[in-house]
């Protein structure tokens, strides 16, 4: 699936990144357990929808998400996937084999050990993208050991591209300004409800040619289902934010466009955005999100959303 509502900007990535991907935190049990059968059906639905990009991490279910990709991608019919995973955190199992704890390790030894473990779980000799994961508060460690380590891994061919993945755009922009970064993953900070990444990160990435992957376009589910029990950025939704999400949905309904379609396609209004990844825990969610990605959105809706404050007007040209 390489089409898109808009075309991307010049990118430093050495390969084409599919425009729609699946985030695999739900396959690792985020919020609720997903059975092996459900995980297999999710990936089979991805194959049917033409989705080939999967973002994962060792922290997603203490390696379970990576293990499931390793076991289930090929049987689902996905033989040439694009995979991004993350490093900077090590899984420390208990002596009895239980998952144990997750600890930070930004040393070169730790970075390599993390990648080696990921490759073993994924059943691969390399991955396409390696992100330094949630390195917001570790600039000295990144500068001293972690970034040089991932750069060497790229030079050795164990990864094709390197970058940073996190939920805060300010630290991410600082890393893009300082380091040779191919791609970044920003989650929850470039959505219809949150434009924080637009202040510094996205203009900087457009200037440097750093590809941007946007996650969290539903802000942890609120823009998928703006109901009182929804989550917003991993917490129960505040009343005023629920009201904003519902108003956004009302405007979309005036144009007969699903709110989810506007949420998934919104990031592509910025030329620096190469891809959107959406967490999916079932075949039904994959099918719905793929349909939302393809749903035609009239220019009039974007203009109306801009008037209401959900879309920065300058993104519309």
C-alpha positions as CSV (number, residue, x, y, z in Angstrom):
1,X,0.0,0.0,0.0
2,X,2.1,2.9,-1.3
3,X,-0.6,5.4,-2.4
4,X,-1.5,8.4,-0.3
5,X,-3.7,11.5,-0.1
6,X,-0.6,13.6,-0.8
7,X,2.9,12.9,-1.9
8,X,5.8,13.1,0.6
9,X,8.8,15.4,0.7
10,X,12.3,14.4,-0.3
11,X,13.4,11.7,2.1
12,X,16.8,10.5,3.3
13,X,15.5,6.9,3.6
14,X,17.2,4.5,1.3
15,X,13.9,2.7,0.5
16,X,10.2,3.5,0.0
17,X,8.3,3.5,3.3
18,X,4.7,2.3,2.8
19,X,2.2,5.1,3.7
20,X,0.1,3.0,6.0
21,X,1.5,0.6,8.6
22,X,0.4,-1.3,11.7
23,X,1.7,-0.6,15.2
24,X,2.0,-3.8,17.1
25,X,1.7,-2.7,20.7
26,X,-1.8,-4.2,20.8
27,X,-0.4,-7.6,19.6
28,X,1.8,-7.4,22.7
29,X,-1.2,-7.1,24.9
30,X,-1.6,-3.3,25.3
31,X,-4.7,-2.7,27.4
32,X,-6.0,-6.3,26.9
33,X,-4.6,-9.6,25.9
34,X,-4.8,-10.7,22.3
35,X,-4.9,-14.4,21.5
36,X,-2.6,-16.1,19.0
37,X,-5.6,-16.7,16.8
38,X,-6.6,-13.0,16.9
39,X,-3.0,-12.0,16.2
40,X,-2.9,-14.3,13.2
41,X,-6.2,-13.0,11.9
42,X,-4.9,-9.4,12.3
43,X,-1.9,-10.1,10.1
44,X,-3.9,-12.0,7.6
45,X,-6.2,-9.0,7.3
46,X,-3.2,-6.8,6.8
47,X,-2.0,-9.0,3.9
48,X,-5.5,-8.7,2.4
49,X,-5.4,-5.0,2.7
50,X,-1.9,-4.7,1.1
51,X,-0.3,-3.5,4.3
52,X,3.4,-4.5,4.6
53,X,4.8,-2.1,7.2
54,X,4.9,-3.1,10.8
55,X,6.3,-1.2,13.7
56,X,7.2,-3.1,16.9
57,X,9.5,-2.9,19.9
58,X,10.9,-5.3,22.6
59,X,8.8,-3.5,25.2
60,X,5.5,-4.4,23.5
61,X,4.5,-7.4,25.6
62,X,8.0,-8.2,26.7
63,X,8.9,-9.3,23.3
64,X,5.6,-10.9,22.4
65,X,4.8,-8.5,19.6
66,X,8.1,-9.2,17.9
67,X,7.7,-13.0,18.4
68,X,4.3,-12.9,16.9
69,X,5.6,-11.1,13.8
70,X,8.3,-13.6,13.5
71,X,5.9,-16.5,13.7
72,X,2.9,-15.2,11.8
73,X,3.9,-12.9,9.0
74,X,5.0,-15.5,6.5
75,X,1.9,-17.8,7.2
76,X,-0.2,-14.7,6.6
77,X,1.3,-14.3,3.2
78,X,3.6,-11.3,4.0
79,X,7.0,-12.4,2.8
80,X,8.7,-9.1,2.2
81,X,7.7,-6.8,5.1
82,X,9.1,-3.5,6.1
83,X,9.8,-3.7,9.9
84,X,10.9,-1.1,12.3
85,X,11.8,-2.0,15.9
86,X,13.4,-0.1,18.8
87,X,16.3,-0.3,21.2
88,X,17.6,1.4,24.3
89,X,15.7,-0.9,26.7
90,X,16.6,-4.5,27.6
91,X,14.3,-7.3,28.8
92,X,15.5,-8.9,32.0
93,X,13.6,-12.2,32.5
94,X,13.3,-13.7,36.0
95,X,15.1,-17.0,36.7
96,X,11.8,-18.8,36.4
97,X,11.5,-17.6,32.8
98,X,8.7,-15.0,33.5
99,X,9.0,-11.7,31.7
100,X,10.6,-9.8,34.6
101,X,11.5,-6.2,34.2
102,X,12.5,-3.8,31.4
103,X,15.5,-1.6,32.0
104,X,17.2,1.1,30.1
105,X,20.6,0.4,28.6
106,X,22.1,3.0,26.3
107,X,25.6,1.4,26.1
108,X,26.9,-0.1,22.8
109,X,26.8,-3.5,24.4
110,X,23.2,-3.0,25.5
111,X,22.1,-1.6,22.1
112,X,23.6,-4.5,20.3
113,X,22.2,-7.0,22.7
114,X,18.7,-5.5,22.3
115,X,18.9,-5.7,18.5
116,X,20.3,-9.2,18.5
117,X,17.4,-10.3,20.7
118,X,14.9,-8.5,18.5
119,X,16.3,-10.2,15.4
120,X,16.1,-13.6,17.1
121,X,12.4,-13.0,18.0
122,X,11.6,-11.7,14.5
123,X,13.5,-14.5,12.8
124,X,15.4,-12.0,10.6
125,X,19.0,-11.1,9.9
126,X,18.3,-7.4,9.7
127,X,15.5,-4.9,10.1
128,X,14.7,-1.8,8.0
129,X,14.5,0.8,10.8
130,X,16.0,0.9,14.3
131,X,14.7,3.6,16.6
132,X,16.2,4.7,19.9
133,X,13.1,4.3,22.0
134,X,11.8,7.0,24.4
135,X,15.3,8.6,24.8
136,X,13.7,11.9,25.8
137,X,15.6,12.2,29.1
138,X,18.9,10.6,28.1
139,X,20.7,13.1,25.9
140,X,24.1,12.5,27.4
141,X,23.8,8.7,27.0
142,X,22.5,9.1,23.5
143,X,25.4,11.5,22.6
144,X,28.1,9.4,24.2
145,X,27.1,5.8,23.3
146,X,23.7,5.1,22.0
147,X,23.7,7.1,18.8
148,X,27.2,6.1,17.8
149,X,26.1,2.4,18.4
150,X,23.1,2.6,16.1
151,X,25.1,4.4,13.5
152,X,27.6,1.6,13.5
153,X,24.8,-1.0,13.2
154,X,23.6,0.9,10.1
155,X,27.1,1.0,8.7
156,X,27.3,-2.8,9.2
157,X,24.1,-3.4,7.4
158,X,22.2,-4.9,10.4
159,X,19.7,-2.0,9.9
160,X,18.9,0.1,6.9
161,X,17.9,3.3,8.6
162,X,18.1,4.8,12.1
163,X,16.3,7.3,14.1
164,X,14.3,8.1,17.3
165,X,10.8,7.2,18.4
166,X,9.0,8.9,21.2
167,X,5.9,10.8,22.4
168,X,7.4,14.2,22.8
169,X,8.2,16.4,19.8
170,X,10.6,18.9,21.6
171,X,13.3,16.3,22.5
172,X,12.8,14.7,19.1
173,X,13.4,17.9,17.3
174,X,16.6,18.4,19.3
175,X,17.9,15.0,18.3
176,X,17.1,15.7,14.6
177,X,19.0,19.0,14.8
178,X,22.0,17.4,16.4
179,X,22.4,14.0,14.7
180,X,22.3,12.4,11.3
181,X,18.8,10.9,11.5
182,X,17.1,9.0,8.6
183,X,13.6,8.8,10.2
184,X,11.6,9.7,13.3
185,X,8.5,8.3,14.8
186,X,6.3,10.8,16.7
187,X,3.3,9.4,18.5
188,X,0.2,11.4,19.6
189,X,1.7,14.9,18.8
190,X,0.4,15.4,15.3
191,X,-3.3,14.7,15.2
192,X,-6.6,16.5,14.8
193,X,-6.4,17.3,18.5
194,X,-2.7,17.9,19.0
195,X,-0.5,20.0,16.7
196,X,2.6,20.1,18.9
197,X,4.9,18.5,16.3
198,X,4.1,21.2,13.9
199,X,5.9,23.9,15.9
200,X,9.4,22.7,15.4
201,X,9.8,19.0,14.6
202,X,8.0,18.8,11.2
203,X,9.5,22.0,9.7
204,X,12.9,20.8,10.8
205,X,12.4,17.3,9.3
206,X,11.2,18.9,6.0
207,X,14.4,20.9,5.9
208,X,16.7,18.0,6.7
209,X,14.9,15.4,4.6
210,X,14.3,13.3,7.7
211,X,11.3,11.0,7.1
212,X,8.5,11.3,9.6
213,X,6.3,8.4,10.8
214,X,3.2,9.5,12.7
215,X,1.7,7.2,15.3
216,X,-1.1,7.8,17.8
217,X,-3.4,9.5,15.2
218,X,-6.4,8.5,17.4
219,X,-4.8,9.8,20.6
220,X,-5.2,6.4,22.2
221,X,-8.6,5.8,20.8
222,X,-10.5,9.0,21.4
223,X,-10.7,9.9,17.7
224,X,-11.7,6.4,16.8
225,X,-14.6,6.4,19.3
226,X,-15.3,9.7,21.1
227,X,-17.3,8.2,24.0
228,X,-17.1,8.9,27.8
229,X,-15.1,5.7,28.4
230,X,-12.4,6.6,25.8
231,X,-8.8,7.1,26.5
232,X,-6.8,10.2,25.6
233,X,-3.0,9.8,25.4
234,X,-3.2,6.7,27.7
235,X,-5.4,8.3,30.3
236,X,-9.2,8.7,30.8
237,X,-10.3,11.5,28.6
238,X,-11.0,14.9,30.2
239,X,-14.4,16.3,29.6
240,X,-13.3,19.3,27.5
241,X,-11.2,17.0,25.2
242,X,-14.1,14.7,24.8
243,X,-16.3,17.6,23.7
244,X,-13.6,18.7,21.2
245,X,-13.4,15.2,19.7
246,X,-17.2,15.0,19.4
247,X,-17.3,18.4,17.7
248,X,-14.7,17.2,15.3
249,X,-16.8,14.2,14.6
250,X,-19.9,16.3,14.0
251,X,-18.1,18.4,11.4
252,X,-16.9,15.2,9.6
253,X,-20.5,13.9,9.7
254,X,-21.7,17.0,7.9
255,X,-19.6,15.9,5.0
256,X,-20.5,12.2,5.4
257,X,-16.8,11.4,6.2
258,X,-16.0,9.0,9.1
259,X,-14.0,10.8,11.9
260,X,-11.5,7.9,11.7
261,X,-10.8,8.7,8.1
262,X,-10.0,12.3,8.8
263,X,-7.8,11.3,11.7
264,X,-5.8,8.8,9.7
265,X,-5.3,11.1,6.7
266,X,-4.7,14.4,8.6
267,X,-0.9,13.9,9.0
268,X,-0.4,13.6,5.3
269,X,-1.4,17.3,4.9
270,X,2.3,17.9,5.9
271,X,4.8,17.0,3.2
272,X,7.4,15.7,5.7
273,X,5.1,12.8,6.8
274,X,6.0,9.6,5.0
275,X,3.8,7.1,6.9
276,X,1.1,6.7,9.5
277,X,1.1,3.6,11.8
278,X,-2.1,2.6,13.5
279,X,-2.3,0.1,16.3
280,X,-4.6,-2.9,15.5
281,X,-5.6,-5.8,17.6
282,X,-8.1,-7.5,15.3
283,X,-8.9,-8.2,11.7
284,X,-11.9,-5.9,11.9
285,X,-9.7,-3.0,13.1
286,X,-7.3,-3.6,10.2
287,X,-10.1,-3.6,7.7
288,X,-11.7,-0.5,9.2
289,X,-8.4,1.4,9.3
290,X,-7.5,0.5,5.7
291,X,-10.9,1.7,4.6
292,X,-10.5,4.9,6.5
293,X,-7.1,5.5,4.9
294,X,-8.7,5.2,1.5
295,X,-11.9,7.1,2.2
296,X,-12.2,10.1,-0.2
297,X,-12.1,13.4,1.8
298,X,-13.3,16.6,0.1
299,X,-11.2,19.7,0.3
300,X,-14.3,21.4,1.9
301,X,-14.0,19.2,5.0
302,X,-10.4,20.2,5.6
303,X,-11.3,23.9,5.2
304,X,-14.2,23.5,7.6
305,X,-12.0,21.7,10.1
306,X,-9.4,24.5,9.8
307,X,-12.1,27.1,10.6
308,X,-12.9,25.1,13.7
309,X,-9.3,24.8,14.8
310,X,-8.7,21.2,14.1
311,X,-6.4,21.7,11.1
312,X,-3.7,24.4,10.9
313,X,-4.8,26.6,8.0
314,X,-1.4,26.9,6.4
315,X,-1.3,23.2,5.7
316,X,-4.0,23.7,3.2
317,X,-1.9,25.9,1.0
